């Protein structure tokens, strides 16, 4: 881990934060969990991972990597078509980042199943090189531990990472001006400023936000 974090220090980071209203997404999760014949308990994470993948279709730059080894004097940008989305996991041996391969071709249920598998083998200390190598962008969910905002560190060979804070219930105003119960979560992005500018990061983050605030829109974007 020390070598990985040291390599990350060479990446020029910049941060971007946003707040999301996840009331609709929370409602869908509750409906799935209380289904009369096939109850299904899903965390927010599979939805977030799928939303990131769908947004990468519009902003493929955030799925790229910087190649500094082929030509030491002239770094090259390498575009990647597969969305191998890493998930930072707190394991008995420290922080590890296995990745879910080809998220662009997976359903939310498939993503949830692969997350469960990776979590199980990570706890058992049995992650393989295949599980750990080849990531293209990472999601770090600090919300299951605590905290609202984070300055996540970009994983080497990637150009962006998303940090997800703890979901919280807060008072909000509805369209009529009445105070109602709302559900919010904070997203903190870090991006490589050699590759991504602030406007591109803001547009990517807003795309992810729209998918999660209006989860039915994800259905329209599925291929």
N, C-alpha and C positions, 0 to 999 in steps of 0.2 A: 504493500500500500504506500510506503514511503516513496518508492521510486515513481509510482503513478502520480502522487500528489505533487512531487517535485517537477515532473514533466508538465503538469497542469499550470505551474507557476509561470511558464514561458508563454502562455496564451494571454493576449491582452483582453481581459474581460470588460464587459459593461453590463449593467443591470437594468431590468425593466420589470415593474410590478403592476398588478392589476387585481381588482376585486370582482368576483363572480357571484351572481345570484343563482343558486342551485336548487331553488324551490321546486321547479318542474322536474328536475332530475331526481330529487329526493322522493317526489311523489311516484315516479315510475318505479323506483327501487322498492317502495312500500307496497305497490300493487303486485309486483313480482313476488315479494316475500309472503304475501297473504293470498296468493292464488289458490282457489279451493281444491284444485286437483294436482297441480304441479308447482308447489311453492319453490321459489328460487331466491336464495340470498346472495346478492352481489354487492361488493364494495363499490365506491366511486371510481376506483383506480382503473378497471377495465374500460369504463366509459371515457375516462381522461386519455388513456393510451390510444384508443380508437380515434378520438377527436384530434389528437396530435397527428396521427397518421393521415387522416383525411385532409388536414390543413397543409401537410407537407406536399400534397398534390398541387397546391397553389403556390407554395413557397419551397421548392425543392432545394434551394440554396442552403437551407437549414439542415439538410440531410447530407451535406457534403463533408469532405475532410480536406485538410491542408497537407499536401505532400512536401515535406522538407528534406527528404532523403535522396530522391532521384537526382535532383540538382540542388546542391547546397547553396548556391548563390541566387537561385531563382525558384522560390516556392511555387508549387502548382496546385490549382484547385481541382479536386477529383469529385465528380458528381456520382451519386449512388442511387440506384433505382429501388433497392430493397429497403424497407423501413424496419430495421432491426432495433427495436426500441428497448434500451436498457432500463432496468428498475433497480435503484439503489436499495440494498438490503442490509440491515444491521444483523450480523451473524455472530456466533460465538468466537469466530476468528477475526472479526473486524468487519469493516464496510466492504461489501462486494457488489459488483454491478453485472449480474447476468442479463442477458437480453432475450426478448421474444422475437424470434425470426419472422420476417415477412408479415408484419402486422397488416400491411395493406391488403393481404389476401385472407385475413382471419375475421371471423365474426366476434362480437363482444363475448359470447359464451366461450368461444375457443380461446380468446385472450385470457378470460378468467381461469379456465382450466390449466393453461400453461403457466399462469402466475402461481396457481396453487402447487403445481409440480415443482417449479423453481424454488418456491419458498420451502417446500418440504426437503428437497435435496440440499438446499443451502443450510438449513438448520442441522442436517445430518453431516455436513461437511463433505458432501459428495458432488459438488458442482464440477462439471467437466470443462476442459478447454473450449469445447464447442459452445457450451452455455455462456462462457465468459467473453469469447472473442467475437469480433465482427459487429459490434454495436455501432449505430449511426447517430443516435440522439438519445438522451436519457431523461427519465422522470424520477425525481426524488421526493417521496412522500413523507415529509417530516410530521405531518398531521397526526399520524398514528402514535407518535411519541409526545409531541407537544410543540407549541410555537405557532406564530402567525406568519411571519416573514422569514426569509432565509436568503443568504447570498450564495447560491450553489456554485460549486467549482466544476468547470467543464472537464469532462473526461477526455483524455488524450485521443486523438484521431476523430474527434467530433467538434462541432462548432457551436452547439447550444445545449442547454440543460434547463429543465423546468423543475422548480421546487414548489411543492404543494403544501400549503399550511393546513391547520386544523379547521374543519367545518364548524361553524358556530351559528347559533340562533340569535338574531338581532331584530330590533324594531325597525320597520321601514314604512314608507308612505306608499299606498296604492294609488291607482290613477285618479281616484276621487279625493285624494288628500287625507285619507284615513290612515291611522297607524295600525299596521298589521304585523304579524310574525313573519320574519323573513329568514332565509338560510343563506349564509355567505361563506365563501372560502377565498383566501388570498393566493394568487399565483405569483411566484417570483422567478423571472427568467434571467439567465446569464447567457451571453453570446460572445463569440470571437469577433472583435472589432476589425480584424484584418479582412473578414469575409462579409459580415452582416452589419448594416447601418441601423440606426435607431428607428427609422421609418419602416424598414422591412420587418424588424422585430415587432414593432407595434402592430403592424397589419397581421402578422402571423398570430400574435397573441389574441388579437381581436377575433380572428377566424375561429380559434379554439374556443374562445369565450362564447361566441354565438352558437356553436355546436352544442355546448354544454348547457347554456341557458335555454336553448330551444332544441332539446334532444331529438324531437321528431324530424328536425332538419337533417340529422345524420342519415336517416333512412333514404332521403332524396339523393345523398351524395354517394351511397354505396354502389359499387360496381357489380 
